[in-house]
Amino acid sequence: MNALHFFLGMVGPWQVIIIVAIILLLFGGKKIPELMRGLGSGIKEFKDATKEDNAQQVTKKDTKDESKTE
C-alpha cells in the first residue's frame, strides 16, 4: 500500500501535462473524441444494466415476500 501511495503522490501538474501530450501523440486529435464517445456509451450501458438488475432483484424479492404472506 505504501508503494502505491508513493507513486500516486508523485503525480503533479507537469506529469499530467506529459501524459496528455503522449496520448495526443499516440492517438491524434481526431481519434480522442471517438474514444471518449465509446467510453461514455460503455459507461451508460453499464449503468443501465445495473439499474435493470436491481429492478429485477427487487421484483423477485417482492414476489417472494408476497408468497410468504399468503
C-alpha positions, 0 to 999 in steps of 0.5 A: 500500500505504501508503494502505491501511495508513493507513486500516486503522490508523485503525480503533479501538474507537469506529469499530467501535462506529459501524459496528455501530450503522449496520448495526443501523440499516440492517438491524434486529435481526431481519434480522442473524441471517438474514444471518449464517445465509446467510453461514455456509451460503455459507461451508460450501458453499464449503468443501465444494466445495473439499474435493470438488475436491481429492478429485477432483484427487487421484483423477485424479492417482492414476489417472494415476500408476497408468497410468504404472506399468503 
